Amino acid sequence: MLQRWSLKWLLLLALIGILSACARQDEPLPTLIDLQGTIDAQSTSDAILLATSQAEPTSTPTRLAPTLPPTFTPTVPPTPSPTDPASAPTATPPGYHADGTIYYIYNGDSIAALAGDGSSDELILRGGPFSDLTASPDGQLLTYVAPGTLGGQEVWAASRDGTYTQQISCLTYPLVRFPVWSPDGRSVAFLAAAGVGAPYDLYIADFAGATTCPEGNNQRMLAQLNAPNVYGLTWSPDGTRLFFSTGPIGVYDIAADFLNINLTVPSGFGPDTNPVHHPTEPRLFYLHA
């Protein structure tokens, strides 16, 4: 009799276990973590800042490929009157007239010119590699870094159609970065290092006399930065100072021969980079991590 009751209890317990396993699970799943919201709440996006401003957290927008409408026509501003100094910022040379053309480095070994309305897109220079492309203040010359005639990397200038080229620097260094024209269009400042791992220093060379560099165009070192990395270079609108980034933002005063490499203190998440001076006001913008 005892064995019969034990068998019944075992069967009952087994039946209860089967029914429990087949029952619907109503317990809620663990809550999903909103990673984007968490990142937005705890981090600050890279933003253009003033030296005394604080970046606001921003979300990352969806990046779309740029397209031009079929009927797009760029609006060209009227040429300011030379007798009206208030008609344009002081950084804009007299007579400069933008035509909307965009110049860019294509495939690393060519420079191309794209019409503002998209009607034409042509290669004007080939045979790079090219890097650090920019334009002179009057828009008549392009400046870039390319292999020099005697080796190394050098600063070059070219006409907008690529029919004229001229090497400006003659250091024969393997690392040359960020050539920038002085506001008067007479000189080009740049950063250069004698080798990989060697420190970058600040140089300048005149455009006139470049065919007999370095004596003819007064190529010279302005300041020893002693920095293994550089992240940008720009002039003040009056041409008296050069701002650069070696991690913090720094400044070199040409007339006073004064160097300050720590205008800013990076946050620790990355360097302060790409300084750009306001064209008419004593303010400096840069990217802050």
C-alpha positions in Angstrom: 0.0 0.0 0.0 2.8 2.4 0.9 4.6 1.8 -2.4 1.3 2.4 -4.3 0.8 5.8 -2.6 4.5 6.8 -3.2 4.0 6.0 -6.9 0.9 8.2 -7.1 2.7 11.1 -5.5 5.7 10.8 -7.9 3.3 10.8 -10.9 1.5 13.8 -9.5 4.7 15.8 -9.0 5.9 14.9 -12.6 2.6 16.1 -14.0 2.9 19.4 -12.2 6.5 19.9 -13.4 5.4 19.3 -17.1 2.5 21.8 -16.8 4.8 24.4 -15.2 7.3 24.0 -18.1 4.7 24.5 -20.7 3.1 27.5 -19.0 3.5 30.9 -20.8 6.4 33.0 -19.5 4.9 36.4 -18.5 8.0 37.8 -16.8 9.2 41.0 -18.5 12.5 40.9 -20.5 15.4 43.0 -19.3 15.1 46.7 -20.2 17.1 47.6 -23.3 19.9 50.2 -22.7 19.6 53.3 -25.0 23.2 53.5 -25.9 22.8 56.6 -28.0 20.9 58.4 -25.2 23.6 57.3 -22.7 26.4 58.5 -24.9 24.6 61.8 -25.6 24.0 62.3 -21.8 27.6 61.5 -20.8 29.8 62.8 -23.5 30.3 66.1 -25.4 30.6 66.0 -29.2 33.6 67.7 -30.9 32.5 71.3 -31.6 33.9 74.6 -32.8 34.6 76.6 -29.7 35.9 80.0 -28.7 38.8 79.8 -26.3 36.4 80.8 -23.4 33.3 78.8 -24.5 31.9 75.4 -23.7 30.6 72.9 -26.3 27.0 71.7 -26.1 26.3 67.9 -26.3 25.0 67.1 -29.7 23.6 63.9 -31.3 25.2 62.6 -34.5 23.0 63.3 -37.6 22.5 60.9 -40.4 25.0 61.8 -43.1 23.5 62.2 -46.6 25.3 62.5 -49.8 25.3 66.1 -51.1 23.2 66.6 -54.2 22.6 69.6 -56.4 19.1 70.4 -57.8 19.0 70.3 -61.6 18.2 74.0 -61.7 20.8 75.1 -59.1 22.5 78.4 -59.9 25.0 79.9 -57.4 24.2 83.4 -56.3 27.3 85.6 -56.8 27.5 88.6 -54.5 28.1 92.0 -56.1 31.6 93.3 -56.2 32.0 95.7 -53.3 32.9 99.3 -54.2 36.6 100.1 -53.4 35.4 103.4 -51.9 33.2 101.6 -49.3 35.5 99.8 -46.8 32.5 98.6 -44.8 31.2 96.6 -47.7 33.4 93.6 -47.0 35.4 92.1 -44.2 39.0 93.3 -43.9 40.3 89.8 -44.6 38.9 90.0 -48.2 41.4 91.6 -50.6 40.2 94.5 -52.8 38.9 93.3 -56.1 38.5 89.7 -55.0 35.5 88.1 -56.6 34.5 84.5 -55.9 33.2 82.5 -58.9 32.0 79.6 -56.9 34.6 77.1 -58.1 35.6 74.4 -55.6 39.1 73.0 -55.8 39.8 69.6 -54.2 42.3 66.7 -54.1 41.1 63.8 -56.1 42.3 60.2 -55.4 45.3 61.6 -53.6 47.3 62.2 -56.8 45.3 64.9 -58.7 43.8 68.3 -58.1 40.3 69.0 -59.6 38.2 72.1 -60.2 34.4 71.8 -59.7 32.2 74.5 -61.0 29.8 75.8 -58.4 26.7 74.9 -60.4 28.1 71.4 -61.2 28.3 72.1 -64.9 32.0 71.0 -65.1 34.5 69.0 -63.1 38.0 68.7 -64.5 41.5 67.7 -63.3 43.9 70.6 -63.4 47.0 68.9 -61.9 48.1 65.3 -62.0 51.1 63.3 -60.7 50.8 63.8 -57.0 50.6 62.8 -54.2 49.1 66.1 -53.1 47.9 67.2 -49.7 47.0 70.3 -47.7 45.3 72.2 -50.5 44.4 75.9 -49.9 44.1 79.2 -51.9 45.8 82.5 -51.8 43.9 85.5 -50.3 43.1 86.9 -53.7 42.0 83.5 -55.0 44.5 83.6 -57.9 46.8 80.8 -56.7 46.4 77.4 -55.2 48.9 76.2 -52.6 49.5 72.5 -51.7 52.2 70.1 -50.5 53.8 67.7 -53.0 57.1 66.0 -53.6 60.0 68.5 -54.2 62.4 68.6 -57.1 65.3 67.5 -54.9 63.3 65.1 -52.8 61.2 65.3 -49.6 57.9 67.2 -49.4 57.6 70.9 -50.3 55.1 73.7 -50.5 54.0 74.5 -54.1 51.9 77.2 -55.7 49.8 76.7 -58.9 47.5 78.8 -61.1 43.8 78.0 -60.9 43.9 76.2 -64.3 47.1 74.3 -63.4 49.2 75.7 -66.3 51.7 77.4 -63.9 53.4 75.7 -60.9 56.2 77.0 -58.7 57.9 75.3 -55.8 58.1 77.7 -52.8 59.9 75.9 -50.1 63.2 74.0 -50.3 63.8 72.1 -47.0 63.8 68.6 -48.5 62.0 67.4 -45.3 59.7 64.4 -45.5 57.0 66.0 -43.4 55.5 69.4 -44.4 52.0 70.4 -43.3 49.4 73.2 -43.3 50.8 75.8 -45.7 48.9 79.1 -45.2 49.2 82.4 -47.1 49.8 85.6 -45.2 46.9 88.0 -45.4 48.9 90.3 -47.8 49.6 87.3 -50.1 53.3 87.7 -50.0 54.4 84.8 -47.8 53.5 81.3 -46.9 53.9 79.9 -43.4 54.0 76.1 -42.8 55.0 73.4 -40.3 57.8 70.9 -41.1 59.7 68.1 -39.5 63.1 66.6 -40.5 61.8 63.0 -40.2 59.3 60.7 -38.7 59.3 61.2 -35.0 61.3 64.4 -35.3 59.8 67.6 -33.9 57.8 70.0 -36.0 58.9 73.6 -36.3 57.3 76.8 -37.8 58.7 78.1 -41.1 57.9 80.9 -43.5 59.0 81.7 -47.1 58.1 84.5 -49.5 56.5 83.8 -52.9 58.6 86.3 -54.7 62.1 84.9 -55.3 61.0 81.3 -54.9 63.0 80.2 -57.9 66.2 80.9 -55.9 65.1 79.4 -52.6 66.1 79.8 -49.8 68.1 83.0 -50.2 65.9 84.5 -52.9 62.6 84.1 -51.0 64.0 84.4 -47.4 62.9 81.0 -46.3 63.6 80.7 -42.6 62.5 79.1 -39.3 60.3 81.3 -37.2 60.1 79.2 -34.0 61.0 75.8 -32.7 57.8 74.1 -31.5 59.5 70.8 -30.5 56.2 69.0 -31.1 55.9 65.5 -32.4 52.4 66.2 -33.8 50.6 69.3 -35.3 46.9 69.8 -36.0 46.5 73.1 -37.8 48.0 76.6 -38.6 46.3 80.0 -39.3 47.2 83.7 -39.5 45.7 86.6 -37.7 44.0 89.0 -40.1 46.6 91.7 -39.6 49.4 89.3 -40.4 51.2 89.8 -37.1 50.6 86.4 -35.4 50.4 82.8 -36.3 48.2 80.4 -34.4 48.8 76.6 -34.4 48.0 73.4 -32.6 50.4 70.9 -31.2 47.7 69.5 -28.9 47.0 72.7 -27.1 46.5 75.9 -29.2 49.6 78.1 -29.4 50.6 81.4 -30.9 53.7 83.0 -32.3 54.0 86.8 -32.5 56.3 87.6 -35.4 57.2 91.2 -34.5 57.9 90.4 -30.9 59.4 87.0 -31.6 57.3 85.7 -28.8 56.1 82.0 -28.6 53.3 80.7 -26.4 52.4 77.0 -27.0 49.7 76.7 -24.3 46.8 79.1 -25.0 44.4 76.3 -24.3 44.4 73.2 -22.1 43.0 70.1 -23.9 40.3 68.1 -22.0 42.3 64.8 -22.0 40.0 63.2 -24.6 42.0 64.6 -27.5 43.9 67.6 -28.9 42.5 71.0 -29.6 42.8 71.3 -33.4 42.2 73.3 -36.5 42.4 76.9 -35.3 40.7 79.5 -37.4 40.8 83.3 -36.7 37.7 85.4 -37.1 38.2 87.7 -40.2 37.3 91.0 -38.4 37.3 90.4 -34.7 40.0 89.3 -32.1 38.5 85.8 -31.7 39.9 82.4 -32.4 37.8 79.3 -33.2 39.0 75.7 -32.9 37.9 72.1 -32.5 37.8 70.8 -28.9 37.4 67.1 -28.0 
